[in-house]
């Protein structure tokens, strides 16, 4: 059963107040006329003050500092609706782009809420974004990029270990000698220099470059995955219980200024290196922050934590990611990663997971309270039973905002829900990518045929649903340690790529003139005479919306 809270204005207000109080942002006037805007350019921060007719103090605090009374005084004087300008970098080199600003009145009470910068148009960047492909077809865990290109994949996702990329000392490991390291393999944050691991950077260059050379869009999945024996890595959340979590993936420590600097260094380095106009090392077109975060015990471990604490940590990490990338390029695309649980959750323990709807609603409120960001959603609409590819029979997936799960059967529920007014960004709906999902092939030929039929039916559905910009199939080749699942276009072979399954040809035909003929075999398997039965359905409670109908490349 879901623990998702009931709707209602009174309830929503109570939840919002509770989260703000827990975050320590409030003291005094909760909803007073606070800061009007915060604008950042290359050298200054401009803050629009309200017309209060009294003396005020403006404070700037790091994202790790809770409470509006935390941080440094950056202005004290009469507030009459003027705009003040302060240096972007303080005497120690700290970049105030990443800071939260709070206003205190003459009695030292808070006015409004703590706010971050949202006007960033004047930030100059050297990097470029590149066009988002018009094709939705993508592939995960690519074993051979040439094979993926011949299959027509327009997107690939890559797991990027942020812990592995960062060197803890100049002498750590068997690395390229420091004298031979290019200067651009260091990254400065707030006056501190950080070194990137030469071996790991070369490996990533090879993958990103191979995808870019074949006109495939790379989407990086940023994972805090400490290597064996290094669970105390500075980036790892102090409450993480990585040894008890099967996936061994931790949340980032956002309570430590040093951990945040290291995180910004890794993300900033990635943004700088993989947005170069010359594409010397390839290009990364999007960044997924973490993996299946609402099931945090399993994929974003920070110990057993209440939902509000997980959301607060993640919102800080998400904002740091956006700003670090925004310094390098004009329009970074960042995604929140969620599994297929919607009003249900993974497991029974509310301190290990929460419903996806609860997560999205609370995250949107938390981010907006400090200044909204253009985050989007990376969803994993696996069938409700991962071993049964017949998603059209998923009884837990209904065409309602109260559905327990969102799978391929009812995936239109997600972009419809994102059209709700409180979830829009500057009047536009958040975009969706499907960054990990697949179908089990079973243990015989009939199972492989059903796997291929499920992909055909799902591709028909996704191609017809507005608001979804990528469908990345998991996976290219079976993995022997994936709980018995056989999800690949090819079977596992320890010495070669493995034999092609029926789905290999169906995937290759998807989105091409061969699609109709290649997909025809699947109709009787899904119980249809034609594909009209797979087109999107009306969603209960679908609101009116002014959302954009363009893909990323057209925005």
JOFENDA-V766953 format. One record per helix or strand of 3 or more residues. SS is the DSSP state (@ for helix, = for strand). FROM is the first residue (numbers start at 1). LEN is the number of residues. If there is no record, write none. Layout:
BEGIN
ss->SS from->FROM len->LEN
ss->SS from->FROM len->LEN
END
This chain:
BEGIN
ss->@ from->9 len->15
ss->= from->37 len->4
ss->= from->44 len->5
ss->= from->51 len->11
ss->= from->72 len->9
ss->= from->83 len->5
ss->@ from->96 len->3
ss->= from->100 len->5
ss->= from->110 len->6
ss->= from->137 len->4
ss->@ from->145 len->6
ss->= from->155 len->7
ss->@ from->162 len->4
ss->@ from->178 len->3
ss->@ from->183 len->3
ss->= from->186 len->4
ss->= from->192 len->5
ss->@ from->198 len->16
ss->= from->217 len->8
ss->@ from->242 len->3
ss->@ from->257 len->17
ss->= from->284 len->6
ss->@ from->296 len->4
ss->@ from->307 len->20
ss->= from->334 len->5
ss->@ from->356 len->15
ss->= from->375 len->5
ss->@ from->391 len->3
ss->@ from->408 len->3
ss->@ from->412 len->6
ss->@ from->421 len->3
ss->= from->432 len->6
ss->@ from->445 len->19
ss->= from->468 len->6
ss->@ from->502 len->8
ss->@ from->515 len->12
ss->@ from->531 len->4
ss->@ from->552 len->3
END
